[in-house]
Amino acid sequence: MKRIGFIDYFLDEWHANQYPDWIEQSSGGTMKVTCAYGKVDAPNGRTNADWCRDKGIELLPTIQAVIDSSDYLIVLSPDHPEFHEELSLLPLQSGKPTYVDKTFAPDRETANKMFERAAQHNTPLYSSSALRFAPEYGDARDKEIDTIFSQGPGKYSNYAVHQIEPIVSLMGVGAKRVMSVGTELAPALLIEYPNGRQASILHIQNSPFLLTLQYENGESARVTAEADFFAAFIDDLVHFFKTGISTVPPEETILVITLIEYGSKAREKPYQWIELPVPEVKQ
């Protein structure tokens, strides 16, 4: 059995609560979360000690202790990406396959640093929103896309990744600029790709995750992410741990973070194009 270690800002949060059972089921019992570290206790939940006791997982006092006790590593803190660089500093030097939960980094500069650190230490690194793996989006991967309109719930700060990740996975890494065309209550972005292609996102509370696609061959589609995209994501995560190979190219993760960061800048200057920086991921 392969051992997985959790590293989190605090452990009593939704992803940490679900992932252990899902990983064990997906791996057929060949992988198990056995130890964990939390920087602080949950402000409105169980302490790290109580969480570990309830889960039957060993609480360790340091990140290095988790690294030493694990074959694979998961850096969580899904709603506090500002801690990802700190929490992943030692894991990315470990050489052990490491998954960093969404949203990967708070900004493009940090994201580049994290990938560079992993590359310097030959540490397989992977990050993604689970929405990338929504089964309903699969048919679009084999078609040339002219336009995507994406709609989904949640706040821009921690849910924009769930709309931007599928767009980047389907349209690629050539995005040129971004414009804010929404309101405070319903943030919306327009993303320009080469050759006149476009994508847009809209946050509407209590909305499903929905994509409307116009293909270059004149066909169109409207799909809602209703199947268990988390199950598909966990299967992909288990595959990553087994092989050390990520199905998500680093340059796509960098663009996702860039669009979130520059989308925030665009929201400060509505209806003005904000140019995106030239890609600089080093392999």
C-alpha positions as a Markdown table, in Angstrom:
| # | Residue | x | y | z |
|---|---|---|---|---|
| 1 | Met | 0.0 | 0.0 | 0.0 |
| 2 | Lys | 1.2 | 3.5 | -0.9 |
| 3 | Arg | 1.0 | 6.2 | 1.8 |
| 4 | Ile | -0.4 | 9.6 | 1.1 |
| 5 | Gly | 0.3 | 12.6 | 3.3 |
| 6 | Phe | -2.0 | 15.7 | 3.6 |
| 7 | Ile | -0.5 | 19.2 | 4.1 |
| 8 | Asp | -3.2 | 21.8 | 4.8 |
| 9 | Tyr | -3.8 | 25.2 | 6.2 |
| 10 | Phe | -6.4 | 23.6 | 8.4 |
| 11 | Leu | -7.6 | 20.0 | 8.0 |
| 12 | Asp | -11.4 | 20.3 | 8.7 |
| 13 | Glu | -12.4 | 21.5 | 5.3 |
| 14 | Trp | -14.5 | 19.8 | 2.5 |
| 15 | His | -11.8 | 18.5 | 0.3 |
| 16 | Ala | -9.8 | 17.0 | 3.1 |
| 17 | Asn | -13.0 | 15.4 | 4.5 |
| 18 | Gln | -13.8 | 13.7 | 1.2 |
| 19 | Tyr | -10.5 | 12.8 | -0.5 |
| 20 | Pro | -9.3 | 10.0 | 1.8 |
| 21 | Asp | -12.3 | 7.7 | 1.1 |
| 22 | Trp | -12.4 | 8.6 | -2.6 |
| 23 | Ile | -8.7 | 7.9 | -3.1 |
| 24 | Glu | -8.9 | 4.6 | -1.3 |
| 25 | Gln | -11.9 | 3.6 | -3.4 |
| 26 | Ser | -10.4 | 4.8 | -6.7 |
| 27 | Ser | -7.1 | 3.0 | -6.1 |
| 28 | Gly | -8.7 | -0.2 | -5.0 |
| 29 | Gly | -7.2 | 0.1 | -1.6 |
| 30 | Thr | -3.6 | 0.4 | -2.9 |
| 31 | Met | -3.4 | 4.0 | -1.7 |
| 32 | Lys | -4.4 | 5.5 | 1.6 |
| 33 | Val | -4.1 | 8.8 | 3.4 |
| 34 | Thr | -2.1 | 7.9 | 6.5 |
| 35 | Cys | -0.8 | 11.1 | 7.9 |
| 36 | Ala | -1.5 | 14.9 | 7.9 |
| 37 | Tyr | -0.2 | 18.3 | 9.0 |
| 38 | Gly | -2.3 | 21.4 | 9.5 |
| 39 | Lys | -0.8 | 24.9 | 10.0 |
| 40 | Val | -3.7 | 26.1 | 12.2 |
| 41 | Asp | -6.9 | 24.7 | 13.6 |
| 42 | Ala | -10.1 | 25.3 | 11.6 |
| 43 | Pro | -11.6 | 28.6 | 12.8 |
| 44 | Asn | -15.2 | 27.1 | 12.8 |
| 45 | Gly | -14.6 | 23.4 | 13.0 |
| 46 | Arg | -12.7 | 20.5 | 14.5 |
| 47 | Thr | -9.2 | 21.0 | 15.7 |
| 48 | Asn | -6.5 | 19.2 | 13.6 |
| 49 | Ala | -6.1 | 16.7 | 16.4 |
| 50 | Asp | -9.8 | 15.9 | 16.5 |
| 51 | Trp | -10.0 | 15.7 | 12.7 |
| 52 | Cys | -7.2 | 13.2 | 12.6 |
| 53 | Arg | -8.7 | 11.1 | 15.4 |
| 54 | Asp | -12.0 | 11.0 | 13.7 |
| 55 | Lys | -10.4 | 10.0 | 10.4 |
| 56 | Gly | -7.9 | 7.5 | 11.8 |
| 57 | Ile | -5.1 | 9.5 | 10.3 |
| 58 | Glu | -1.8 | 10.3 | 12.1 |
| 59 | Leu | -1.3 | 13.9 | 12.9 |
| 60 | Leu | 2.3 | 14.9 | 12.5 |
| 61 | Pro | 4.0 | 18.1 | 13.9 |
| 62 | Thr | 5.8 | 19.3 | 10.7 |
| 63 | Ile | 5.6 | 19.2 | 7.0 |
| 64 | Gln | 8.9 | 17.4 | 6.8 |
| 65 | Ala | 7.6 | 14.7 | 9.0 |
| 66 | Val | 4.7 | 14.2 | 6.5 |
| 67 | Ile | 7.1 | 14.1 | 3.6 |
| 68 | Asp | 9.3 | 11.5 | 5.4 |
| 69 | Ser | 6.2 | 9.3 | 6.1 |
| 70 | Ser | 4.6 | 9.4 | 2.7 |
| 71 | Asp | 5.0 | 8.1 | -0.8 |
| 72 | Tyr | 2.8 | 10.8 | -2.3 |
| 73 | Leu | 1.8 | 14.3 | -1.2 |
| 74 | Ile | -1.3 | 16.4 | -1.4 |
| 75 | Val | -1.1 | 20.1 | -0.5 |
| 76 | Leu | -4.7 | 21.2 | 0.2 |
| 77 | Ser | -5.8 | 24.6 | 1.5 |
| 78 | Pro | -8.3 | 24.9 | -1.4 |
| 79 | Asp | -9.8 | 28.2 | -0.3 |
| 80 | His | -6.5 | 29.8 | 0.9 |
| 81 | Pro | -4.1 | 29.6 | -2.1 |
| 82 | Glu | -2.0 | 32.4 | -0.6 |
| 83 | Phe | -0.5 | 29.6 | 1.6 |
| 84 | His | 0.3 | 27.2 | -1.2 |
| 85 | Glu | 3.8 | 28.4 | -1.8 |
| 86 | Glu | 4.7 | 28.1 | 1.9 |
| 87 | Leu | 3.0 | 24.8 | 2.3 |
| 88 | Ser | 4.5 | 23.3 | -0.9 |
| 89 | Leu | 8.0 | 24.6 | -0.3 |
| 90 | Leu | 9.4 | 21.4 | 1.1 |
| 91 | Pro | 7.2 | 19.0 | -0.8 |
| 92 | Leu | 8.3 | 20.5 | -4.1 |
| 93 | Gln | 11.9 | 19.7 | -3.1 |
| 94 | Ser | 11.1 | 16.1 | -2.1 |
| 95 | Gly | 11.1 | 14.4 | -5.5 |
| 96 | Lys | 7.8 | 12.8 | -4.5 |
| 97 | Pro | 4.7 | 13.2 | -6.7 |
| 98 | Thr | 2.8 | 16.2 | -5.3 |
| 99 | Tyr | -0.7 | 17.5 | -6.0 |
| 100 | Val | -1.5 | 21.1 | -5.1 |
| 101 | Asp | -5.2 | 21.7 | -4.8 |
| 102 | Lys | -7.1 | 24.4 | -6.6 |
| 103 | Thr | -6.6 | 27.3 | -6.9 |
| 104 | Phe | -2.9 | 26.5 | -7.6 |
| 105 | Ala | -1.4 | 29.9 | -6.7 |
| 106 | Pro | -2.6 | 33.4 | -5.8 |
| 107 | Asp | -0.8 | 34.9 | -8.8 |
| 108 | Arg | 1.2 | 34.1 | -11.9 |
| 109 | Glu | 4.6 | 34.9 | -10.4 |
| 110 | Thr | 4.0 | 32.5 | -7.5 |
| 111 | Ala | 2.8 | 29.8 | -9.9 |
| 112 | Asn | 5.9 | 30.1 | -12.0 |
| 113 | Lys | 8.1 | 29.9 | -8.9 |
| 114 | Met | 6.4 | 26.7 | -7.8 |
| 115 | Phe | 6.8 | 25.0 | -11.1 |
| 116 | Glu | 10.4 | 26.1 | -11.4 |
| 117 | Arg | 11.1 | 24.7 | -7.9 |
| 118 | Ala | 9.5 | 21.4 | -8.7 |
| 119 | Ala | 11.5 | 21.1 | -11.9 |
| 120 | Gln | 14.8 | 21.9 | -10.2 |
| 121 | His | 14.2 | 19.0 | -7.7 |
| 122 | Asn | 12.6 | 16.6 | -10.2 |
| 123 | Thr | 9.4 | 16.6 | -8.3 |
| 124 | Pro | 6.3 | 15.6 | -10.3 |
| 125 | Leu | 3.8 | 18.4 | -9.8 |
| 126 | Tyr | 0.1 | 18.5 | -10.7 |
| 127 | Ser | -2.9 | 20.8 | -10.1 |
| 128 | Ser | -6.4 | 21.1 | -11.5 |
| 129 | Ser | -10.0 | 22.0 | -10.8 |
| 130 | Ala | -12.1 | 18.9 | -10.8 |
| 131 | Leu | -14.4 | 20.6 | -13.4 |
| 132 | Arg | -11.7 | 20.0 | -16.1 |
| 133 | Phe | -12.8 | 16.3 | -15.9 |
| 134 | Ala | -16.6 | 16.8 | -16.2 |
| 135 | Pro | -17.6 | 13.9 | -18.5 |
| 136 | Glu | -20.0 | 16.2 | -20.4 |
| 137 | Tyr | -17.2 | 18.3 | -21.6 |
| 138 | Gly | -15.4 | 15.4 | -23.2 |
| 139 | Asp | -17.0 | 15.6 | -26.7 |
| 140 | Ala | -15.7 | 19.2 | -27.2 |
| 141 | Arg | -12.1 | 18.1 | -26.9 |
| 142 | Asp | -12.1 | 16.7 | -30.4 |
| 143 | Lys | -13.5 | 19.8 | -32.1 |
| 144 | Glu | -12.2 | 23.2 | -33.1 |
| 145 | Ile | -13.9 | 25.8 | -30.9 |
| 146 | Asp | -14.8 | 29.3 | -32.0 |
| 147 | Thr | -16.6 | 30.5 | -28.9 |
| 148 | Ile | -17.3 | 29.3 | -25.4 |
| 149 | Phe | -19.8 | 30.8 | -23.0 |
| 150 | Ser | -19.3 | 29.5 | -19.4 |
| 151 | Gln | -21.7 | 30.0 | -16.6 |
| 152 | Gly | -21.3 | 28.8 | -13.0 |
| 153 | Pro | -21.9 | 29.6 | -9.3 |
| 154 | Gly | -19.8 | 30.9 | -6.5 |
| 155 | Lys | -17.6 | 33.9 | -5.8 |
| 156 | Tyr | -14.9 | 34.9 | -8.3 |
| 157 | Ser | -12.2 | 34.7 | -5.7 |
| 158 | Asn | -12.4 | 30.9 | -5.2 |
| 159 | Tyr | -14.7 | 29.7 | -8.0 |
| 160 | Ala | -13.4 | 31.4 | -11.1 |
| 161 | Val | -11.0 | 28.5 | -11.4 |
| 162 | His | -13.9 | 26.1 | -12.1 |
| 163 | Gln | -14.9 | 28.0 | -15.2 |
| 164 | Ile | -11.5 | 29.1 | -16.4 |
| 165 | Glu | -9.9 | 25.6 | -16.1 |
| 166 | Pro | -12.3 | 23.9 | -18.6 |
| 167 | Ile | -12.0 | 26.9 | -21.0 |
| 168 | Val | -8.2 | 26.6 | -21.0 |
| 169 | Ser | -8.3 | 22.8 | -21.3 |
| 170 | Leu | -10.6 | 23.1 | -24.4 |
| 171 | Met | -9.2 | 26.2 | -26.1 |
| 172 | Gly | -5.5 | 26.0 | -25.3 |
| 173 | Val | -2.9 | 28.4 | -24.0 |
| 174 | Gly | -3.0 | 31.2 | -26.6 |
| 175 | Ala | -5.2 | 33.7 | -24.7 |
| 176 | Lys | -4.1 | 37.3 | -25.5 |
| 177 | Arg | -6.2 | 39.6 | -23.3 |
| 178 | Val | -9.1 | 39.8 | -20.9 |
| 179 | Met | -11.9 | 42.3 | -20.2 |
| 180 | Ser | -14.4 | 42.7 | -17.3 |
| 181 | Val | -18.0 | 42.9 | -18.6 |
| 182 | Gly | -19.9 | 42.0 | -15.4 |
| 183 | Thr | -21.2 | 43.6 | -12.2 |
| 184 | Glu | -20.2 | 43.3 | -8.6 |
| 185 | Leu | -22.9 | 40.7 | -8.0 |
| 186 | Ala | -22.4 | 38.8 | -11.2 |
| 187 | Pro | -18.7 | 39.0 | -12.3 |
| 188 | Ala | -18.1 | 38.3 | -15.9 |
| 189 | Leu | -15.0 | 38.2 | -18.1 |
| 190 | Leu | -14.4 | 38.2 | -21.9 |
| 191 | Ile | -11.2 | 36.4 | -23.0 |
| 192 | Glu | -9.7 | 36.9 | -26.4 |
| 193 | Tyr | -7.9 | 34.1 | -28.2 |
| 194 | Pro | -6.0 | 34.4 | -31.6 |
| 195 | Asn | -8.0 | 34.4 | -34.9 |
| 196 | Gly | -11.0 | 36.0 | -33.4 |
| 197 | Arg | -11.9 | 33.2 | -31.0 |
| 198 | Gln | -13.4 | 34.1 | -27.7 |
| 199 | Ala | -14.4 | 32.7 | -24.3 |
| 200 | Ser | -16.4 | 34.2 | -21.5 |
| 201 | Ile | -17.3 | 33.4 | -18.0 |
| 202 | Leu | -20.3 | 34.5 | -15.9 |
| 203 | His | -20.9 | 34.0 | -12.1 |
| 204 | Ile | -24.6 | 33.6 | -11.3 |
| 205 | Gln | -25.4 | 32.4 | -7.8 |
| 206 | Asn | -27.0 | 28.9 | -7.6 |
| 207 | Ser | -26.3 | 28.3 | -11.3 |
| 208 | Pro | -25.1 | 24.9 | -12.5 |
| 209 | Phe | -21.8 | 24.7 | -14.3 |
| 210 | Leu | -22.8 | 25.2 | -17.9 |
| 211 | Leu | -21.0 | 25.5 | -21.2 |
| 212 | Thr | -22.4 | 26.8 | -24.5 |
| 213 | Leu | -20.1 | 26.1 | -27.4 |
| 214 | Gln | -19.9 | 27.3 | -31.0 |
| 215 | Tyr | -17.7 | 25.0 | -33.1 |
| 216 | Glu | -15.8 | 26.2 | -36.1 |
| 217 | Asn | -17.7 | 23.7 | -38.3 |
| 218 | Gly | -21.0 | 25.5 | -37.6 |
| 219 | Glu | -22.3 | 23.1 | -35.0 |
| 220 | Ser | -23.0 | 24.1 | -31.4 |
| 221 | Ala | -23.7 | 22.5 | -28.1 |
| 222 | Arg | -25.0 | 23.3 | -24.6 |
| 223 | Val | -23.8 | 21.0 | -21.8 |
| 224 | Thr | -24.2 | 21.0 | -18.1 |
| 225 | Ala | -21.7 | 19.3 | -15.7 |
| 226 | Glu | -24.1 | 16.9 | -13.9 |
| 227 | Ala | -22.1 | 13.7 | -13.7 |
| 228 | Asp | -19.6 | 13.0 | -10.9 |
| 229 | Phe | -16.7 | 15.1 | -12.1 |
| 230 | Phe | -15.0 | 14.6 | -8.8 |
| 231 | Ala | -14.8 | 10.8 | -9.4 |
| 232 | Ala | -13.2 | 11.5 | -12.7 |
| 233 | Phe | -10.7 | 13.9 | -11.1 |
| 234 | Ile | -9.8 | 11.4 | -8.4 |
| 235 | Asp | -9.2 | 8.7 | -10.9 |
| 236 | Asp | -6.8 | 11.1 | -12.7 |
| 237 | Leu | -5.1 | 11.9 | -9.5 |
| 238 | Val | -4.5 | 8.3 | -8.7 |
| 239 | His | -3.1 | 7.8 | -12.2 |
| 240 | Phe | -0.7 | 10.7 | -11.5 |
| 241 | Phe | 0.5 | 9.1 | -8.3 |
| 242 | Lys | 1.0 | 5.8 | -10.0 |
| 243 | Thr | 2.9 | 7.2 | -13.0 |
| 244 | Gly | 4.4 | 10.5 | -11.8 |
| 245 | Ile | 3.0 | 12.0 | -15.0 |
| 246 | Ser | 0.4 | 14.8 | -15.0 |
| 247 | Thr | -2.3 | 14.9 | -17.7 |
| 248 | Val | -2.4 | 18.7 | -17.2 |
| 249 | Pro | 0.4 | 20.7 | -18.9 |
| 250 | Pro | 2.1 | 23.2 | -16.6 |
| 251 | Glu | 1.5 | 26.0 | -19.2 |
| 252 | Glu | -2.2 | 25.4 | -18.9 |
| 253 | Thr | -2.1 | 25.8 | -15.1 |
| 254 | Ile | 0.0 | 28.9 | -15.5 |
| 255 | Leu | -2.6 | 30.4 | -17.9 |
| 256 | Val | -5.5 | 29.5 | -15.6 |
| 257 | Ile | -3.8 | 31.4 | -12.7 |
| 258 | Thr | -2.8 | 34.3 | -15.1 |
| 259 | Leu | -6.4 | 34.7 | -16.2 |
| 260 | Ile | -7.7 | 34.7 | -12.7 |
| 261 | Glu | -5.1 | 37.3 | -11.6 |
| 262 | Tyr | -5.5 | 39.5 | -14.7 |
| 263 | Gly | -9.3 | 39.1 | -14.6 |
| 264 | Ser | -9.1 | 40.6 | -11.1 |
| 265 | Lys | -7.2 | 43.6 | -12.5 |
| 266 | Ala | -9.7 | 43.9 | -15.3 |
| 267 | Arg | -12.5 | 44.1 | -12.8 |
| 268 | Glu | -10.9 | 47.3 | -11.5 |
| 269 | Lys | -11.1 | 48.8 | -15.0 |
| 270 | Pro | -14.4 | 47.5 | -16.6 |
| 271 | Tyr | -14.8 | 47.4 | -20.4 |
| 272 | Gln | -11.0 | 47.9 | -21.0 |
| 273 | Trp | -8.8 | 45.2 | -22.5 |
| 274 | Ile | -6.0 | 44.0 | -20.2 |
| 275 | Glu | -3.2 | 42.4 | -22.1 |
| 276 | Leu | -1.9 | 39.1 | -20.8 |
| 277 | Pro | 1.9 | 38.5 | -20.3 |
| 278 | Val | 3.8 | 36.3 | -22.7 |
| 279 | Pro | 4.1 | 32.7 | -21.4 |
| 280 | Glu | 7.4 | 31.9 | -19.7 |
| 281 | Val | 7.1 | 28.5 | -18.1 |
| 282 | Lys | 10.4 | 26.7 | -18.1 |
| 283 | Gln | 10.5 | 23.0 | -18.6 |
